[in-house]
Amino acid sequence: MNRRVLLLTSDTGAGHRSVADALRRGAVDRQEWQVELVAIDPFRPLPAGLGVGRTRQVPDSLSVYDRLIRLYGPLVVRAPWLWGWLFHLADNRPMLGAYLALVGPQAVRRIETAVRALEAQAIVSVHPLTNHFMVSARGRAGWPHMPLLTVLTDLVEVHRWWVAPGVDQYVAPTDAAAGRLHRLGVPPGKISVLGIPLRREFGTTAMSAREMRARLELDPDLTTVLLMGGGDGAGRLAATARAIGDLAERGVAPFQLVVLTGQNHHARIELEARRWSLPAQIKGPVTNVAEYMTAADMVVTKPGSLTIAETLAMGRPLILGRPLPGQEDGNVPLVVEAGAGIAVGNPAEAADAVEYLLHDPATRWEMGQRAARLSRPRSTERTLDVLQSLLLRAEATRSTIAAR
């Protein structure tokens, strides 16, 4: 019988969902452990069926906060400065206390209900908004030996809300993030620096770029530029696409462009209507980002932590636009100082960087090699190792108590 683990995430950005999915799939791949991860969003009403064969109905309704959480995507696309202001405004104890008082009771109740319905033996959080609630749920329900694991999804900048007294172990993506955790009061023994968990298709493909381009109905012989803006399609996506497209009229080496607009429907409509002077594919939300990265010779993107981690795992050079103020501020220096990418400030600079890499394949290759060296390709497996260790330790503790 599988041991169930509750996995907490939230629908604010695609990164948290991707990490949760990577961990869930990774547990499925290691069936000998008999561990099943079940993901919920405690800011939404719980699903009617929790667990195999269960039909438990959770009477609940959307709160004001449930509705506000849905504004994250439009906010980071249309007013990133406002998000940055809110990020820094909340990075203190008084704001954390206000948040816990406002949102805590309902979220804690949902987590406790899910744990009981699943008979979960551990809780894993991949979101800073859920850490304190899982600690409260454990305490309120009287489960003192239930392991709690927090997996950070930000490469460098660690918001204070990631840290919750009572969490048993933290998985940090970089040494910089681990240092910030320590400065916030987390003992070094509770921090494992393992990288960001990724789905196994990132970094494990056996197909060449040329073969993948043919599979994706791209020209297999053309250098390929991949432009993306995360799941929400943020980062002046349409303007950057236009600037890169205009390179075709400046006498650069022939290339093709793929734009993944994510949930940015306005950008997708605008770019699909454009008359391009070069081969171009415009795609909305896709589930095969790893395939497009395999096909690409370079990736132009906003510097989201998950996109960076995925691109590094694929060994592709990065052209990074302006960061989303707050959690992305430290990501650009991390990549640029390692020689794995180029920082740009606007769409015109992004086009110049693309032109530079198009004309210098040797630099492009070297940046890709440095990207691969900066990645942590086994993060998912190693994170699940930590979870397994916590589960075994908790089982040993319960057995000792029962034997007394």
QUIJOTA-V483334 format. One record per residue. RES is the residue in three letters. SS is DSSP state (H for helix, E for strand, C for the rest). PSI is psi in radians with two decimals (NA if undefined). BURIAL is b if it has 24 or more other ideal C-beta (glycine too) atoms within 12 Angstrom, else e. Layout:
RES:SS:PSI:BURIAL  RES:SS:PSI:BURIAL
//
This chain:
MET:C:2.30:e  ASN:C:2.47:e  ARG:E:2.22:b  ARG:E:2.46:b  VAL:E:2.25:b  LEU:E:2.27:b  LEU:E:2.04:b  LEU:E:2.25:b  THR:E:-3.07:b  SER:C:2.69:b  ASP:C:0.92:b  THR:C:1.59:b  GLY:C:2.61:b  ALA:H:-0.31:b  GLY:H:-0.79:b  HIS:H:-0.72:b  ARG:H:-0.67:b  SER:H:-0.73:b  VAL:H:-0.77:b  ALA:H:-0.73:b  ASP:H:-0.68:b  ALA:H:-0.76:b  LEU:H:-0.73:b  ARG:H:-0.81:b  ARG:H:-0.65:b  GLY:H:-0.66:b  ALA:H:-0.64:b  VAL:H:-0.68:e  ASP:H:-0.41:e  ARG:C:1.13:e  GLN:H:-0.39:e  GLU:H:-0.34:e  TRP:H:-0.40:e  GLN:C:0.84:e  VAL:E:2.28:b  GLU:E:2.17:b  LEU:E:2.24:b  VAL:E:2.05:b  ALA:E:2.40:b  ILE:E:2.78:b  ASP:E:1.87:b  PRO:C:-0.04:b  PHE:C:0.12:b  ARG:C:2.72:b  PRO:C:2.44:e  LEU:C:2.58:b  PRO:C:2.67:e  ALA:C:-0.64:e  GLY:C:1.99:e  LEU:C:2.02:b  GLY:C:2.83:b  VAL:C:2.21:e  GLY:C:0.16:e  ARG:C:2.60:e  THR:C:0.52:e  ARG:C:2.15:e  GLN:C:2.22:e  VAL:C:1.86:b  PRO:C:2.11:e  ASP:C:2.93:e  SER:C:2.81:e  LEU:C:2.21:e  SER:C:3.03:e  VAL:H:-0.69:e  TYR:H:-0.63:b  ASP:H:-0.72:b  ARG:H:-0.69:e  LEU:H:-0.61:e  ILE:H:-0.45:b  ARG:C:-0.19:e  LEU:C:-0.12:e  TYR:H:-0.88:b  GLY:H:-0.97:b  PRO:H:-0.59:e  LEU:H:-0.82:b  VAL:H:-0.38:b  VAL:H:-0.78:b  ARG:H:-0.48:e  ALA:C:1.11:e  PRO:H:-0.52:b  TRP:H:-0.64:e  LEU:H:-0.69:e  TRP:H:-0.76:b  GLY:H:-0.69:b  TRP:H:-0.77:e  LEU:H:-0.67:b  PHE:H:-0.87:b  HIS:H:-0.56:e  LEU:H:-0.63:e  ALA:C:-0.11:b  ASP:C:1.05:b  ASN:C:2.89:e  ARG:H:-0.75:e  PRO:H:-0.74:e  MET:H:-0.63:e  LEU:H:-0.76:b  GLY:H:-0.72:e  ALA:H:-0.72:e  TYR:H:-0.79:b  LEU:H:-0.67:b  ALA:H:-0.64:e  LEU:H:-0.81:e  VAL:H:-0.42:b  GLY:H:-0.88:b  PRO:H:-0.81:e  GLN:H:-0.75:b  ALA:H:-0.74:b  VAL:H:-0.72:b  ARG:H:-0.73:b  ARG:H:-0.76:b  ILE:H:-0.79:b  GLU:H:-0.73:b  THR:H:-0.75:b  ALA:H:-0.73:b  VAL:H:-0.77:b  ARG:H:-0.72:b  ALA:H:-0.65:b  LEU:H:-0.24:b  GLU:C:0.79:e  ALA:C:2.57:b  GLN:C:-0.03:b  ALA:E:2.84:b  ILE:E:2.36:b  VAL:E:2.29:b  SER:E:2.34:b  VAL:C:0.44:b  HIS:C:2.37:b  PRO:C:-0.36:b  LEU:C:-0.14:b  THR:C:-0.18:b  ASN:H:-0.87:b  HIS:H:-0.53:b  PHE:H:-0.62:b  MET:H:-0.57:b  VAL:H:-0.77:b  SER:H:-0.71:b  ALA:H:-0.72:b  ARG:H:-0.77:b  GLY:H:-0.72:e  ARG:H:-0.57:e  ALA:H:-0.12:e  GLY:C:0.75:e  TRP:C:1.17:b  PRO:C:-0.41:e  HIS:C:0.10:b  MET:C:2.16:b  PRO:E:2.47:b  LEU:E:2.20:b  LEU:E:2.28:b  THR:E:2.22:b  VAL:E:1.95:b  LEU:C:2.50:b  THR:C:0.17:b  ASP:C:2.25:b  LEU:C:-0.72:b  VAL:C:-0.95:b  GLU:C:2.09:b  VAL:C:1.93:b  HIS:C:2.57:b  ARG:H:-0.53:b  TRP:H:-0.20:b  TRP:H:-0.45:b  VAL:C:2.12:b  ALA:C:2.07:b  PRO:C:2.28:e  GLY:C:-0.31:b  VAL:C:2.36:b  ASP:C:-0.60:b  GLN:E:2.53:b  TYR:E:2.44:b  VAL:E:2.02:b  ALA:E:2.55:b  PRO:C:-0.48:b  THR:C:2.91:b  ASP:H:-0.62:e  ALA:H:-0.75:b  ALA:H:-0.68:b  ALA:H:-0.69:b  GLY:H:-0.70:e  ARG:H:-0.72:b  LEU:H:-0.77:b  HIS:H:-0.72:e  ARG:H:-0.43:e  LEU:C:0.05:b  GLY:C:0.08:e  VAL:C:2.19:b  PRO:C:2.50:e  PRO:H:-0.58:e  GLY:H:-0.27:e  LYS:H:0.14:b  ILE:E:2.19:b  SER:E:2.15:b  VAL:E:1.79:b  LEU:C:-0.09:b  GLY:C:-3.08:b  ILE:C:2.21:b  PRO:C:2.29:b  LEU:C:2.69:b  ARG:C:2.62:b  ARG:C:-0.33:b  GLU:C:-0.27:b  PHE:C:1.89:b  GLY:C:0.05:b  THR:C:0.09:e  THR:C:2.47:b  ALA:C:0.06:e  MET:C:2.44:e  SER:C:2.87:e  ALA:H:-0.72:b  ARG:H:-0.75:e  GLU:H:-0.69:e  MET:H:-0.65:b  ARG:H:-0.73:b  ALA:H:-0.70:e  ARG:H:-0.60:e  LEU:C:0.20:b  GLU:C:0.63:e  LEU:C:2.88:b  ASP:C:2.03:e  PRO:C:-0.32:e  ASP:C:-0.05:e  LEU:C:2.40:b  THR:E:2.40:b  THR:E:2.25:b  VAL:E:2.17:b  LEU:E:2.16:b  LEU:E:2.26:b  MET:E:2.84:b  GLY:C:0.64:b  GLY:C:-3.07:b  GLY:C:-0.47:b  ASP:C:-0.08:b  GLY:C:0.74:b  ALA:C:3.04:b  GLY:C:0.76:b  ARG:C:0.87:b  LEU:H:-0.86:b  ALA:H:-0.76:b  ALA:H:-0.68:b  THR:H:-0.70:b  ALA:H:-0.74:b  ARG:H:-0.75:b  ALA:H:-0.72:b  ILE:H:-0.69:b  GLY:H:-0.58:b  ASP:H:-0.27:b  LEU:H:-0.48:b  ALA:H:-0.37:b  GLU:H:0.12:e  ARG:C:0.24:e  GLY:C:0.44:e  VAL:C:2.94:b  ALA:C:2.51:e  PRO:C:2.45:e  PHE:E:2.98:b  GLN:E:2.70:b  LEU:E:2.34:b  VAL:E:2.24:b  VAL:E:2.13:b  LEU:E:1.88:b  THR:C:-0.13:b  GLY:C:-2.35:b  GLN:C:0.07:b  ASN:C:1.46:b  HIS:H:-0.56:e  HIS:H:-0.76:e  ALA:H:-0.70:b  ARG:H:-0.80:b  ILE:H:-0.77:e  GLU:H:-0.78:e  LEU:H:-0.55:b  GLU:H:-0.50:e  ALA:H:-0.20:e  ARG:C:2.54:e  ARG:C:1.93:e  TRP:C:2.56:b  SER:C:0.19:e  LEU:C:2.84:b  PRO:C:2.24:b  ALA:E:2.41:b  GLN:E:2.28:b  ILE:E:2.13:b  LYS:E:2.51:b  GLY:C:-2.48:b  PRO:C:2.32:e  VAL:C:2.78:b  THR:C:0.01:e  ASN:C:0.83:e  VAL:H:-0.67:b  ALA:H:-0.62:b  GLU:H:-0.72:b  TYR:H:-0.62:b  MET:H:-0.63:b  THR:H:-0.69:b  ALA:H:-0.37:b  ALA:C:2.66:b  ASP:C:-0.31:b  MET:E:2.72:b  VAL:E:2.16:b  VAL:E:2.18:b  THR:E:2.86:b  LYS:C:2.65:b  PRO:C:1.00:b  GLY:C:2.56:b  SER:H:-0.76:b  LEU:H:-0.76:b  THR:H:-0.73:b  ILE:H:-0.86:b  ALA:H:-0.72:b  GLU:H:-0.74:b  THR:H:-0.70:b  LEU:H:-0.74:b  ALA:H:-0.51:b  MET:H:-0.12:b  GLY:C:0.70:b  ARG:C:2.44:b  PRO:E:2.59:b  LEU:E:2.44:b  ILE:E:1.96:b  LEU:E:2.17:b  GLY:C:-2.95:b  ARG:C:2.41:b  PRO:C:2.68:b  LEU:C:2.12:b  PRO:C:2.37:b  GLY:C:-1.87:b  GLN:C:-0.23:b  GLU:C:-0.03:b  ASP:C:-0.67:b  GLY:C:-0.09:b  ASN:H:-0.67:b  VAL:H:-0.88:b  PRO:H:-0.63:e  LEU:H:-0.79:b  VAL:H:-0.81:b  VAL:H:-0.75:b  GLU:H:-0.41:e  ALA:C:-0.05:b  GLY:C:0.36:e  ALA:C:0.00:b  GLY:E:3.10:b  ILE:E:2.37:b  ALA:E:2.38:b  VAL:C:2.71:b  GLY:C:-0.23:e  ASN:C:2.99:e  PRO:H:-0.65:b  ALA:H:-0.72:e  GLU:H:-0.61:b  ALA:H:-0.75:b  ALA:H:-0.69:b  ASP:H:-0.70:b  ALA:H:-0.70:b  VAL:H:-0.77:b  GLU:H:-0.71:b  TYR:H:-0.81:b  LEU:H:-0.50:b  LEU:H:-0.66:b  HIS:C:-0.06:e  ASP:C:1.32:e  PRO:H:-0.54:e  ALA:H:-0.77:e  THR:H:-0.70:e  ARG:H:-0.76:b  TRP:H:-0.79:e  GLU:H:-0.71:e  MET:H:-0.66:b  GLY:H:-0.69:b  GLN:H:-0.71:e  ARG:H:-0.60:b  ALA:H:-0.81:b  ALA:H:-0.67:b  ARG:H:-0.47:e  LEU:H:-0.29:b  SER:C:2.88:b  ARG:C:1.49:b  PRO:C:-0.30:b  ARG:C:0.45:e  SER:H:-0.73:b  THR:H:-0.85:b  GLU:H:-0.76:b  ARG:H:-0.59:b  THR:H:-0.72:b  LEU:H:-0.54:b  ASP:H:-0.74:b  VAL:H:-0.77:b  LEU:H:-0.76:b  GLN:H:-0.72:b  SER:H:-0.73:e  LEU:H:-0.71:b  LEU:H:-0.79:b  LEU:H:-0.68:e  ARG:H:-0.71:e  ALA:H:-0.69:b  GLU:H:-0.70:e  ALA:H:-0.70:e  THR:H:-0.78:e  ARG:H:-0.65:e  SER:H:-0.70:e  THR:H:-0.77:e  ILE:H:-0.72:e  ALA:H:-0.50:e  ALA:H:-0.25:e  ARG:C:NA:e
//
